Structure formats: C-alpha cells, structure tokens
C-alpha cells in the first residue's frame, strides 16, 4: 500500500483512441505530479499541480491533457497518441516540496 | 542536457559486501538530493535524502554522502542483501522552486547470494 494508487496498471490503445489515466492519493498531500519513464531513460517530469493549480507543464505535447479536480485526484487524458508515447507513466504526490511518493505506474502501449 | 547522471548502468555485488552507487550533477543550484529504489512493475520508493547543508546522512544500512565541490553523491549499502536488488535512482531539486525532481537514468544493482 503506497498511498498513491494508479489505474489502470496496463493499457493498450490505438493511435485514434481516447483514454484516461487515473491517480488517487490518500496521504493528504497538496502537490501531485505526472512523470514519464521511457525505456532506458531517466524519469521525466511532465506536469505539476499545487493545490489543484497547474504550476508546471514541461513542454508536453497537447495530446496529453492533465486534469486535477481536487488535491486527491489527478487524471491524464490521452488523445491521438503516437507509438513513441509508449512508456511507464508514474503519478506522484508530495507535501509542498517534501519527498515525492509514487504510484505503481501505468504501462502504456500505443499500437 | 542531463543534469543528473548515473554513469554506471549496473552493479553486481556479493551478499554481505558494500554496494556503492554513484551520482553526479551539473546544476550547482540543487540543494536537496534523494535516492529512490524501484522494483520491476512497481513505482519508485523513497529511500534516503540529504540536504546540501550536510555531507552525510545515515539510515540503518543506507548512507548517502554528498561532495558539493565535486557535485557528486553516493549511496552506500552495507551489508548488501539479495532483497536490495533493484534499480536505484538518484534525484535532485532546488526546494524553493517546489518539488521538480530531476532524475538520473538509474543503476541496476544485483546482489548475489
């Protein structure tokens, strides 16, 4: 039990599909993050939300659309992805600039 | 331009011996450093951290050393155990900018019994 739960754990989608990744944290944190981990690359920060407000968009293509309805939930909406977007997508939360706690990730495959 | 580098993709150590994982960074503005451990099919889990005002932090079998002049940190695990076999990520940030962790590419540690 990590306190940060991501669903689904695995997702296969076509390039014309629309899907959403969900993240929920039960730690009372005020900041949530999306990271991407491609094969043999460092984790890359995609988006940061503090108190439900987006404070960072790390030059992420518009086919990735985040949504943070409240401090406990974070979504990543996916639309017309490319095969190179296949990766492990990790959600994390923290209390302000404290230690980030990660979910187990969603393994995304775009076909 | 990778600001946090872990130059050893993998490390193999005998059970009971010391494991030393290394990390270099280029951004002198970083003031907080963390190590995360990741098992297959799981997310990274926090292991240990160090602030730039310190040069050593210890937690049980895990010790992190920071050499600011060399922009280098290392994680020592002693004694190493088979359950320590995982991918270890070094991360850094500047805390006044929030929690925008910059990660290294990771080092795969294998502890042989």
gemmi code that builds the backbone of each chain (N, CA, C; Angstrom):
import gemmi

chains = {
    "A": [
        ("UNK", (0.862, -1.207, 0.000), (0.000, 0.000, 0.000), (0.888, 1.243, 0.000)),
        ("UNK", (0.949, 1.920, -1.140), (1.849, 3.051, -1.234), (1.184, 4.349, -0.860)),
        ("UNK", (-0.131, 4.406, -0.800), (-0.828, 5.659, -0.561), (-1.129, 6.396, -1.841)),
        ("UNK", (-0.507, 6.009, -2.939), (-0.783, 6.605, -4.247), (-1.188, 5.460, -5.171)),
        ("UNK", (-2.394, 5.529, -5.680), (-2.956, 4.432, -6.473), (-3.199, 4.894, -7.905)),
        ("UNK", (-2.699, 4.111, -8.847), (-2.896, 4.439, -10.254), (-3.701, 3.345, -10.935)),
        ("UNK", (-4.617, 3.747, -11.788), (-5.363, 2.805, -12.619), (-5.479, 3.351, -14.045)),
        ("UNK", (-5.489, 2.473, -15.043), (-5.203, 1.046, -14.926), (-3.704, 0.793, -14.764)),
        ("UNK", (-3.320, -0.428, -14.494), (-1.898, -0.761, -14.394), (-1.298, -0.956, -15.783)),
        ("UNK", (-2.123, -1.437, -16.698), (-1.667, -1.656, -18.069), (-2.736, -1.128, -19.017)),
        ("UNK", (-2.280, -0.546, -20.131), (-3.222, -0.011, -21.110), (-2.623, -0.145, -22.501)),
        ("UNK", (-3.399, -0.730, -23.401), (-3.026, -0.788, -24.806), (-4.066, 0.026, -25.567)),
        ("UNK", (-3.607, 0.981, -26.354), (-4.554, 1.807, -27.093), (-4.072, 2.084, -28.506)),
        ("UNK", (-5.026, 2.258, -29.396), (-4.718, 2.620, -30.762), (-4.466, 4.110, -30.874)),
        ("UNK", (-3.878, 4.500, -31.970), (-3.486, 5.898, -32.141), (-4.670, 6.841, -32.253)),
        ("UNK", (-5.844, 6.303, -32.575), (-7.011, 7.181, -32.695), (-7.895, 7.149, -31.443)),
        ("UNK", (-7.506, 6.359, -30.471), (-8.328, 6.228, -29.259), (-8.180, 7.426, -28.333)),
        ("UNK", (-9.158, 7.528, -27.425), (-9.066, 8.451, -26.289), (-9.170, 7.630, -25.025)),
        ("UNK", (-8.226, 7.820, -24.132), (-8.250, 7.101, -22.866), (-7.788, 8.053, -21.763)),
        ("UNK", (-8.007, 7.635, -20.525), (-7.565, 8.444, -19.384), (-6.870, 7.584, -18.358)),
        ("UNK", (-5.808, 8.130, -17.779), (-5.138, 7.505, -16.648), (-5.605, 8.218, -15.384)),
        ("UNK", (-5.761, 7.425, -14.318), (-6.260, 7.993, -13.078), (-5.250, 7.788, -11.958)),
        ("UNK", (-5.154, 8.770, -11.094), (-4.279, 8.696, -9.921), (-5.039, 9.237, -8.720)),
        ("UNK", (-4.892, 8.537, -7.597), (-5.543, 8.970, -6.362), (-4.544, 8.850, -5.223)),
        ("UNK", (-4.450, 9.888, -4.406), (-3.539, 9.813, -3.262), (-4.330, 9.966, -1.963)),
        ("UNK", (-3.920, 9.146, -0.980), (-4.611, 9.105, 0.315), (-3.702, 9.630, 1.418)),
        ("UNK", (-2.764, 10.490, 1.059), (-1.737, 10.933, 2.004), (-1.948, 12.356, 2.495)),
        ("UNK", (-2.986, 13.027, 2.004), (-3.232, 14.405, 2.419), (-2.262, 15.404, 1.834)),
        ("UNK", (-1.581, 15.023, 0.757), (-0.603, 15.907, 0.132), (-1.286, 17.000, -0.682)),
        ("UNK", (-0.548, 18.088, -0.924), (-1.133, 19.182, -1.694), (-0.530, 19.331, -3.088)),
        ("UNK", (0.400, 18.492, -3.437), (1.014, 18.570, -4.761), (0.960, 17.195, -5.426)),
        ("UNK", (0.660, 17.189, -6.718), (0.620, 15.938, -7.478), (1.348, 16.130, -8.806)),
        ("UNK", (1.898, 15.032, -9.307), (2.796, 15.100, -10.463), (2.509, 13.953, -11.429)),
        ("UNK", (2.776, 14.203, -12.705), (2.872, 13.126, -13.687), (4.311, 13.067, -14.193)),
        ("UNK", (4.865, 11.838, -14.177), (6.188, 11.578, -14.738), (6.049, 10.539, -15.841)),
        ("UNK", (6.997, 10.583, -16.775), (7.047, 9.587, -17.838), (8.405, 8.897, -17.773)),
        ("UNK", (8.382, 7.569, -17.861), (9.640, 6.842, -17.953), (9.656, 6.006, -19.215)),
        ("UNK", (10.465, 6.431, -20.171), (10.670, 5.648, -21.385), (11.825, 4.693, -21.152)),
        ("UNK", (11.917, 3.687, -22.020), (12.941, 2.657, -21.852), (14.340, 3.272, -21.802)),
        ("UNK", (15.094, 2.903, -20.786), (16.485, 3.300, -20.616), (16.691, 4.811, -20.571)),
        ("UNK", (15.685, 5.525, -20.117), (15.795, 6.981, -19.965), (15.444, 7.371, -18.543)),
        ("UNK", (15.906, 8.538, -18.102), (15.504, 8.996, -16.768), (14.013, 9.303, -16.707)),
        ("UNK", (13.476, 9.306, -15.507), (12.109, 9.775, -15.336), (12.036, 11.250, -15.750)),
        ("UNK", (11.004, 11.567, -16.536), (10.846, 12.942, -16.998), (9.590, 13.546, -16.387)),
        ("UNK", (9.745, 14.691, -15.759), (8.590, 15.391, -15.194), (7.740, 15.946, -16.331)),
        ("UNK", (6.419, 15.681, -16.251), (5.501, 16.188, -17.276), (4.695, 17.378, -16.744)),
        ("UNK", (3.991, 17.148, -15.651), (3.087, 18.167, -15.099), (3.195, 18.189, -13.582)),
        ("UNK", (2.979, 19.404, -13.032), (2.933, 19.590, -11.582), (1.676, 20.361, -11.242)),
        ("UNK", (0.970, 19.885, -10.215), (-0.186, 20.599, -9.674), (0.061, 20.870, -8.207)),
        ("UNK", (-0.117, 22.121, -7.807), (-0.067, 22.512, -6.402), (-1.431, 23.073, -6.031)),
        ("UNK", (-2.049, 22.492, -5.002), (-3.372, 22.935, -4.574), (-4.333, 23.035, -5.776)),
        ("UNK", (-4.335, 22.016, -6.601), (-5.193, 21.854, -7.777), (-4.827, 22.779, -8.938)),
        ("UNK", (-3.848, 23.631, -8.788), (-3.478, 24.546, -9.862), (-2.222, 24.017, -10.580)),
        ("UNK", (-2.281, 24.029, -11.898), (-1.114, 23.556, -12.644), (-0.002, 24.590, -12.554)),
        ("UNK", (1.133, 24.180, -12.070), (2.254, 25.100, -11.911), (3.418, 24.762, -12.832)),
        ("UNK", (3.315, 23.638, -13.528), (4.407, 23.257, -14.409), (3.853, 22.436, -15.555)),
        ("UNK", (4.245, 22.802, -16.757), (3.977, 21.994, -17.941), (5.299, 21.913, -18.667)),
        ("UNK", (5.918, 20.762, -18.584), (7.300, 20.643, -19.054), (7.360, 20.389, -20.554)),
        ("UNK", (6.784, 21.332, -21.333), (6.806, 21.232, -22.795), (6.208, 19.912, -23.277)),
        ("UNK", (5.104, 19.548, -22.684), (4.450, 18.290, -23.042), (3.479, 18.544, -24.198)),
        ("UNK", (3.470, 17.659, -25.212), (2.546, 17.838, -26.341), (1.093, 17.872, -25.890)),
        ("UNK", (0.274, 18.579, -26.658), (-1.129, 18.775, -26.264), (-1.949, 17.499, -26.337)),
        ("UNK", (-1.408, 16.438, -26.915), (-2.148, 15.172, -26.934), (-2.204, 14.553, -25.533)),
        ("UNK", (-1.439, 15.117, -24.600), (-1.525, 14.762, -23.186), (-2.204, 15.922, -22.463)),
        ("UNK", (-3.310, 15.652, -21.806), (-4.070, 16.716, -21.159), (-4.336, 16.336, -19.706)),
        ("UNK", (-3.722, 17.029, -18.744), (-3.943, 16.688, -17.345), (-5.192, 17.370, -16.799)),
        ("UNK", (-5.716, 16.760, -15.728), (-6.856, 17.351, -15.029), (-6.712, 17.044, -13.553)),
        ("UNK", (-6.907, 18.046, -12.708), (-6.794, 17.858, -11.265), (-8.035, 18.448, -10.606)),
        ("UNK", (-9.088, 17.653, -10.440), (-10.337, 18.190, -9.890), (-10.252, 18.541, -8.409)),
        ("UNK", (-9.366, 17.873, -7.690), (-9.154, 18.187, -6.269), (-7.773, 17.695, -5.871)),
        ("UNK", (-7.377, 17.972, -4.657), (-5.991, 17.668, -4.246), (-5.700, 16.183, -4.180)),
        ("UNK", (-6.736, 15.347, -4.220), (-6.524, 13.907, -4.078), (-6.533, 13.154, -5.399)),
        ("UNK", (-6.993, 13.788, -6.453), (-7.165, 13.095, -7.721), (-6.461, 13.825, -8.854)),
        ("UNK", (-5.885, 13.028, -9.724), (-5.186, 13.563, -10.894), (-5.450, 12.635, -12.059)),
        ("UNK", (-5.763, 13.228, -13.205), (-6.011, 12.440, -14.397), (-5.032, 12.873, -15.492)),
        ("UNK", (-4.787, 11.947, -16.403), (-4.046, 12.281, -17.614), (-4.858, 11.764, -18.788)),
        ("UNK", (-5.435, 12.701, -19.537), (-6.263, 12.335, -20.680), (-5.368, 12.204, -21.915)),
        ("UNK", (-5.577, 11.111, -22.631), (-4.719, 10.766, -23.763), (-5.536, 10.785, -25.057)),
        ("UNK", (-4.999, 11.405, -26.088), (-5.759, 11.539, -27.346), (-4.802, 11.550, -28.521)),
        ("UNK", (-5.058, 10.700, -29.497), (-4.238, 10.567, -30.710), (-2.754, 10.474, -30.395)),
        ("UNK", (-2.437, 9.482, -29.571), (-1.033, 9.275, -29.214), (-0.266, 8.617, -30.350)),
        ("UNK", (1.053, 8.653, -30.226), (1.955, 8.045, -31.180), (2.626, 6.836, -30.540)),
        ("UNK", (3.118, 5.896, -31.345), (3.800, 4.733, -30.757), (4.957, 5.129, -29.842)),
        ("UNK", (5.631, 6.235, -30.126), (6.760, 6.653, -29.272), (6.311, 7.159, -27.907)),
        ("UNK", (5.010, 7.310, -27.715), (4.478, 7.687, -26.405), (4.347, 6.479, -25.483)),
        ("UNK", (4.595, 5.302, -26.002), (4.557, 4.101, -25.165), (5.626, 4.225, -24.087)),
        ("UNK", (5.207, 4.064, -22.834), (6.124, 4.271, -21.713), (5.412, 3.891, -20.427)),
        ("UNK", (6.131, 4.017, -19.323), (5.541, 3.877, -17.989), (5.203, 5.274, -17.495)),
        ("UNK", (3.940, 5.500, -17.164), (3.502, 6.801, -16.671), (3.290, 6.696, -15.169)),
        ("UNK", (4.006, 7.536, -14.448), (4.007, 7.482, -12.996), (3.389, 8.742, -12.416)),
        ("UNK", (2.531, 8.541, -11.449), (1.947, 9.636, -10.693), (2.667, 9.703, -9.347)),
        ("UNK", (2.826, 10.896, -8.822), (3.439, 11.067, -7.508), (2.726, 12.182, -6.766)),
        ("UNK", (2.875, 12.182, -5.460), (2.331, 13.285, -4.656), (3.347, 13.648, -3.589)),
        ("UNK", (3.226, 14.876, -3.087), (4.105, 15.317, -2.010), (3.423, 16.436, -1.242)),
        ("UNK", (3.970, 16.708, -0.080), (3.519, 17.857, 0.679), (4.438, 19.009, 0.314)),
        ("UNK", (3.966, 19.926, -0.494), (4.767, 21.055, -0.989), (6.056, 20.523, -1.598)),
        ("UNK", (7.220, 20.920, -1.081), (8.479, 20.477, -1.677), (9.103, 19.321, -0.909)),
        ("UNK", (8.244, 18.565, -0.226), (8.742, 17.406, 0.502), (8.996, 16.213, -0.403)),
        ("UNK", (9.218, 15.097, 0.205), (9.539, 13.860, -0.509), (8.345, 13.429, -1.358)),
        ("UNK", (8.617, 13.057, -2.615), (7.568, 12.592, -3.516), (7.341, 11.095, -3.332)),
        ("UNK", (6.070, 10.724, -3.230), (5.691, 9.317, -3.134), (5.017, 8.927, -4.444)),
        ("UNK", (5.454, 7.811, -4.998), (4.997, 7.404, -6.318), (3.951, 6.313, -6.251)),
        ("UNK", (3.085, 6.302, -7.268), (2.217, 5.168, -7.502), (2.968, 4.080, -8.246)),
        ("UNK", (2.266, 2.991, -8.561), (2.911, 1.858, -9.207), (3.043, 2.031, -10.715)),
        ("UNK", (2.378, 3.049, -11.256), (2.551, 3.341, -12.666), (1.518, 2.664, -13.556)),
        ("UNK", (1.353, 3.231, -14.734), (0.548, 2.628, -15.801), (1.476, 2.358, -16.973)),
        ("UNK", (1.551, 1.099, -17.360), (2.359, 0.723, -18.530), (1.497, 0.932, -19.771)),
        ("UNK", (1.823, 1.942, -20.569), (1.032, 2.291, -21.748), (1.717, 1.806, -23.016)),
        ("UNK", (0.956, 1.140, -23.847), (1.445, 0.718, -25.162), (0.518, 1.300, -26.217)),
        ("UNK", (1.085, 2.045, -27.143), (0.313, 2.643, -28.228), (0.589, 1.853, -29.508)),
        ("UNK", (-0.464, 1.334, -30.096), (-0.290, 0.490, -31.294), (-0.896, 1.157, -32.533)),
    ],
    "B": [
        ("UNK", (20.372, 17.936, -22.300), (21.453, 18.060, -21.336), (21.011, 17.442, -20.017)),
        ("UNK", (21.676, 16.354, -19.627), (21.271, 15.656, -18.428), (21.930, 16.297, -17.219)),
        ("UNK", (21.121, 16.809, -16.318), (21.654, 17.493, -15.143), (22.039, 16.526, -14.028)),
        ("UNK", (21.467, 15.336, -14.058), (21.782, 14.318, -13.053), (22.198, 13.062, -13.804)),
        ("UNK", (23.392, 12.590, -13.509), (23.931, 11.452, -14.270), (24.312, 10.308, -13.355)),
        ("UNK", (23.886, 9.121, -13.735), (24.333, 7.914, -13.079), (25.069, 7.128, -14.155)),
        ("UNK", (26.377, 7.172, -14.100), (27.189, 6.665, -15.209), (27.332, 5.156, -15.245)),
        ("UNK", (26.993, 4.496, -14.148), (27.071, 3.035, -14.155), (25.678, 2.453, -14.357)),
        ("UNK", (25.415, 1.831, -15.501), (24.083, 1.264, -15.730), (23.780, 0.095, -14.798)),
        ("UNK", (24.827, -0.603, -14.361), (24.584, -1.756, -13.500), (25.762, -1.995, -12.572)),
        ("UNK", (25.465, -2.719, -11.488), (26.472, -3.038, -10.482), (26.115, -4.396, -9.895)),
        ("UNK", (27.115, -5.237, -9.755), (26.904, -6.559, -9.170), (27.774, -6.702, -7.930)),
        ("UNK", (27.171, -7.122, -6.820), (27.869, -7.181, -5.536), (27.528, -8.492, -4.832)),
        ("UNK", (28.467, -9.006, -4.081), (28.237, -10.219, -3.304), (27.476, -9.870, -2.027)),
        ("UNK", (26.570, -10.746, -1.652), (25.831, -10.562, -0.400), (26.796, -10.345, 0.762)),
        ("UNK", (26.454, -9.367, 1.608), (27.284, -9.092, 2.770), (28.323, -8.009, 2.534)),
        ("UNK", (28.627, -7.746, 1.259), (29.622, -6.722, 0.940), (28.951, -5.363, 0.823)),
        ("UNK", (29.770, -4.346, 0.598), (29.250, -2.997, 0.443), (28.872, -2.736, -1.022)),
        ("UNK", (27.730, -2.085, -1.218), (27.340, -1.591, -2.546), (27.520, -0.079, -2.534)),
        ("UNK", (28.148, 0.439, -3.567), (28.342, 1.890, -3.692), (27.778, 2.340, -5.026)),
        ("UNK", (26.747, 3.149, -4.954), (26.120, 3.678, -6.169), (26.447, 5.159, -6.267)),
        ("UNK", (26.830, 5.587, -7.452), (27.314, 6.948, -7.639), (26.377, 7.795, -8.499)),
        ("UNK", (26.462, 9.097, -8.263), (25.599, 10.039, -8.979), (26.335, 11.366, -9.093)),
        ("UNK", (26.304, 11.954, -10.260), (26.923, 13.268, -10.469), (25.862, 14.249, -10.958)),
        ("UNK", (26.015, 15.503, -10.601), (25.058, 16.508, -11.066), (25.815, 17.721, -11.577)),
        ("UNK", (25.159, 18.483, -12.409), (25.825, 19.632, -13.023), (25.289, 20.966, -12.516)),
        ("UNK", (24.068, 20.967, -11.996), (23.425, 22.215, -11.596), (23.774, 22.540, -10.144)),
        ("UNK", (24.580, 23.571, -9.949), (25.024, 23.934, -8.596), (23.894, 24.545, -7.757)),
        ("UNK", (22.742, 24.798, -8.374), (21.607, 25.350, -7.643), (20.825, 24.268, -6.898)),
        ("UNK", (21.055, 23.015, -7.217), (20.360, 21.945, -6.494), (20.748, 21.994, -5.020)),
        ("UNK", (19.749, 21.843, -4.143), (20.064, 21.878, -2.721), (19.450, 20.708, -1.945)),
        ("UNK", (18.867, 19.765, -2.663), (18.263, 18.619, -1.982), (18.384, 17.420, -2.906)),
        ("UNK", (18.844, 16.311, -2.332), (19.149, 15.130, -3.143), (18.474, 13.918, -2.522)),
        ("UNK", (17.966, 13.052, -3.382), (17.224, 11.886, -2.906), (17.662, 10.643, -3.662)),
        ("UNK", (17.506, 9.517, -3.017), (17.666, 8.218, -3.671), (16.334, 7.479, -3.596)),
        ("UNK", (15.957, 6.903, -4.738), (14.769, 6.084, -4.823), (15.184, 4.698, -5.301)),
        ("UNK", (14.384, 3.734, -4.897), (14.615, 2.332, -5.268), (13.376, 1.856, -6.016)),
        ("UNK", (13.606, 1.076, -7.086), (12.462, 0.631, -7.876), (12.597, -0.849, -8.207)),
        ("UNK", (11.562, -1.597, -7.829), (11.462, -2.995, -8.247), (10.665, -3.058, -9.539)),
        ("UNK", (10.840, -4.126, -10.333), (10.051, -4.274, -11.567), (8.557, -4.218, -11.280)),
        ("UNK", (7.822, -3.588, -12.146), (6.359, -3.495, -12.060), (5.872, -2.720, -10.839)),
        ("UNK", (6.757, -1.958, -10.215), (6.347, -1.096, -9.110), (6.850, 0.317, -9.355)),
        ("UNK", (6.251, 1.291, -8.663), (6.764, 2.646, -8.739), (7.983, 2.821, -7.855)),
        ("UNK", (8.747, 3.889, -8.070), (9.907, 4.151, -7.206), (9.476, 4.389, -5.758)),
        ("UNK", (10.260, 3.908, -4.824), (10.004, 4.167, -3.400), (11.166, 4.953, -2.824)),
        ("UNK", (10.843, 5.927, -2.003), (11.849, 6.782, -1.397), (12.742, 5.972, -0.458)),
        ("UNK", (14.042, 6.248, -0.521), (14.995, 5.518, 0.298), (15.650, 6.433, 1.335)),
        ("UNK", (16.298, 7.468, 0.876), (17.035, 8.345, 1.775), (17.296, 9.662, 1.057)),
        ("UNK", (17.466, 10.729, 1.816), (17.722, 12.033, 1.207), (18.818, 12.760, 1.974)),
        ("UNK", (19.296, 13.839, 1.368), (20.296, 14.672, 2.030), (20.146, 16.102, 1.551)),
        ("UNK", (20.244, 17.023, 2.490), (20.226, 18.438, 2.168), (21.639, 18.895, 1.854)),
        ("UNK", (21.750, 19.959, 1.082), (23.084, 20.429, 0.689), (23.879, 21.018, 1.854)),
        ("UNK", (23.224, 21.236, 2.994), (23.962, 21.756, 4.146), (24.679, 20.635, 4.909)),
        ("UNK", (24.430, 19.389, 4.498), (25.083, 18.253, 5.135), (25.995, 17.555, 4.146)),
        ("UNK", (26.890, 16.725, 4.677), (27.697, 15.918, 3.766), (27.477, 14.422, 3.965)),
        ("UNK", (26.642, 14.091, 4.939), (26.387, 12.669, 5.194), (25.031, 12.527, 5.884)),
        ("UNK", (24.318, 11.499, 5.480), (23.077, 11.142, 6.172), (22.984, 9.622, 6.211)),
        ("UNK", (22.649, 9.115, 7.368), (22.668, 7.662, 7.566), (21.305, 7.187, 8.049)),
        ("UNK", (20.871, 6.041, 7.516), (19.611, 5.438, 7.950), (19.771, 3.927, 7.865)),
        ("UNK", (20.104, 3.323, 8.988), (20.289, 1.878, 9.002), (21.448, 1.455, 8.121)),
        ("UNK", (21.158, 0.572, 7.161), (22.226, 0.079, 6.284), (22.566, 1.049, 5.166)),
        ("UNK", (21.813, 2.132, 5.066), (21.962, 3.068, 3.948), (22.590, 4.386, 4.409)),
        ("UNK", (23.622, 4.808, 3.686), (24.267, 6.082, 3.966), (24.446, 6.824, 2.655)),
        ("UNK", (24.084, 8.098, 2.661), (24.316, 8.921, 1.480), (25.384, 9.951, 1.825)),
        ("UNK", (26.348, 10.099, 0.928), (27.419, 11.068, 1.064), (27.285, 12.108, -0.034)),
        ("UNK", (27.505, 13.374, 0.342), (27.431, 14.463, -0.630), (28.744, 15.221, -0.649)),
        ("UNK", (29.317, 15.362, -1.831), (30.531, 16.157, -2.033), (30.155, 17.310, -2.953)),
        ("UNK", (29.849, 18.451, -2.353), (29.342, 19.586, -3.148), (30.383, 20.135, -4.102)),
        ("UNK", (31.621, 20.164, -3.677), (32.655, 20.729, -4.547), (32.819, 19.891, -5.806)),
        ("UNK", (32.638, 18.586, -5.670), (32.751, 17.699, -6.830), (31.409, 17.482, -7.512)),
        ("UNK", (30.340, 18.016, -6.924), (28.975, 17.799, -7.427), (28.729, 16.296, -7.589)),
        ("UNK", (28.956, 15.603, -6.501), (28.890, 14.150, -6.536), (28.224, 13.637, -5.268)),
        ("UNK", (27.345, 12.657, -5.435), (26.829, 11.977, -4.253), (26.868, 10.481, -4.474)),
        ("UNK", (26.895, 9.781, -3.364), (26.953, 8.328, -3.452), (26.048, 7.724, -2.385)),
        ("UNK", (25.563, 6.551, -2.689), (24.747, 5.776, -1.759), (25.522, 4.515, -1.405)),
        ("UNK", (25.732, 4.303, -0.111), (26.410, 3.109, 0.370), (25.397, 2.211, 1.049)),
        ("UNK", (25.420, 0.954, 0.687), (24.543, -0.038, 1.318), (25.451, -1.097, 1.927)),
        ("UNK", (25.368, -1.212, 3.266), (26.224, -2.218, 3.892), (25.558, -2.789, 5.129)),
        ("UNK", (25.457, -4.107, 5.285), (25.821, -5.089, 4.272), (24.733, -5.216, 3.210)),
        ("UNK", (25.121, -5.539, 2.004), (24.155, -5.709, 0.925), (23.413, -7.035, 1.105)),
        ("UNK", (22.126, -6.989, 0.751), (21.293, -8.188, 0.868), (20.632, -8.474, -0.481)),
        ("UNK", (20.297, -9.726, -0.766), (19.654, -10.044, -2.057), (18.401, -9.211, -2.315)),
        ("UNK", (17.648, -8.881, -1.268), (16.451, -8.062, -1.420), (16.732, -6.630, -1.838)),
        ("UNK", (17.996, -6.245, -1.800), (18.367, -4.899, -2.255), (18.460, -4.826, -3.771)),
        ("UNK", (18.418, -5.960, -4.438), (18.497, -5.988, -5.899), (17.313, -5.229, -6.489)),
        ("UNK", (17.606, -4.164, -7.218), (16.579, -3.258, -7.736), (17.276, -2.214, -8.600)),
        ("UNK", (16.490, -1.314, -9.151), (17.051, -0.153, -9.842), (17.061, 1.017, -8.863)),
        ("UNK", (18.182, 1.703, -8.763), (18.327, 2.835, -7.855), (18.443, 4.124, -8.661)),
        ("UNK", (17.571, 5.066, -8.324), (17.559, 6.360, -8.999), (18.032, 7.451, -8.057)),
        ("UNK", (18.900, 8.277, -8.552), (19.322, 9.481, -7.866), (18.428, 10.620, -8.372)),
        ("UNK", (18.048, 11.545, -7.506), (17.224, 12.683, -7.919), (17.679, 13.920, -7.174)),
        ("UNK", (17.442, 15.075, -7.784), (17.866, 16.332, -7.174), (16.839, 17.415, -7.471)),
        ("UNK", (16.772, 18.406, -6.583), (15.958, 19.581, -6.901), (16.433, 20.784, -6.100)),
        ("UNK", (15.871, 21.933, -6.469), (16.079, 23.165, -5.705), (14.752, 23.437, -5.016)),
        ("UNK", (14.749, 23.338, -3.704), (13.492, 23.283, -2.968), (12.654, 24.541, -3.077)),
        ("UNK", (13.273, 25.676, -3.302), (12.472, 26.900, -3.368), (11.639, 26.937, -4.652)),
        ("UNK", (11.988, 26.091, -5.617), (11.227, 26.007, -6.856), (10.170, 24.913, -6.796)),
        ("UNK", (9.928, 24.395, -5.606), (8.961, 23.327, -5.494), (9.618, 21.983, -5.698)),
        ("UNK", (8.811, 20.981, -5.953), (9.337, 19.632, -5.983), (9.515, 19.138, -7.410)),
        ("UNK", (10.320, 19.828, -8.199), (10.538, 19.405, -9.587), (11.789, 18.542, -9.619)),
        ("UNK", (11.600, 17.308, -9.203), (12.736, 16.402, -9.121), (13.318, 16.128, -10.499)),
        ("UNK", (14.642, 16.164, -10.588), (15.359, 15.785, -11.803), (16.049, 14.458, -11.511)),
        ("UNK", (15.759, 13.461, -12.311), (16.227, 12.110, -12.035), (17.406, 11.723, -12.919)),
        ("UNK", (18.251, 10.860, -12.395), (19.232, 10.166, -13.201), (18.576, 8.974, -13.889)),
        ("UNK", (19.333, 8.310, -14.751), (18.797, 7.200, -15.541), (18.701, 5.899, -14.760)),
        ("UNK", (19.305, 5.857, -13.594), (19.199, 4.664, -12.763), (20.382, 3.730, -12.900)),
        ("UNK", (20.629, 2.983, -11.830), (21.648, 1.928, -11.803), (20.986, 0.655, -11.315)),
        ("UNK", (21.161, -0.423, -12.078), (20.613, -1.716, -11.669), (21.601, -2.379, -10.714)),
        ("UNK", (21.164, -2.634, -9.509), (22.004, -3.321, -8.529), (21.576, -4.774, -8.426)),
        ("UNK", (22.539, -5.681, -8.551), (22.274, -7.110, -8.340), (23.139, -7.587, -7.179)),
        ("UNK", (22.503, -8.095, -6.163), (23.217, -8.625, -5.012), (23.139, -10.144, -5.084)),
        ("UNK", (24.294, -10.772, -5.227), (24.346, -12.219, -5.403), (24.520, -12.903, -4.058)),
        ("UNK", (23.754, -13.977, -3.868), (23.876, -14.729, -2.608), (24.836, -15.899, -2.757)),
    ],
}
model = gemmi.Model(1)
for chain_id, residues in chains.items():
    chain = gemmi.Chain(chain_id)
    for i, (resn, *xyz) in enumerate(residues, 1):
        res = gemmi.Residue()
        res.name, res.seqid = resn, gemmi.SeqId(i, " ")
        for name, pos in zip(("N", "CA", "C"), xyz):
            atom = gemmi.Atom()
            atom.name, atom.element = name, gemmi.Element(name[0])
            atom.pos, atom.b_iso = gemmi.Position(*pos), 0.0
            res.add_atom(atom)
        chain.add_residue(res)
    model.add_chain(chain)
structure = gemmi.Structure()
structure.add_model(model)
structure.setup_entities()
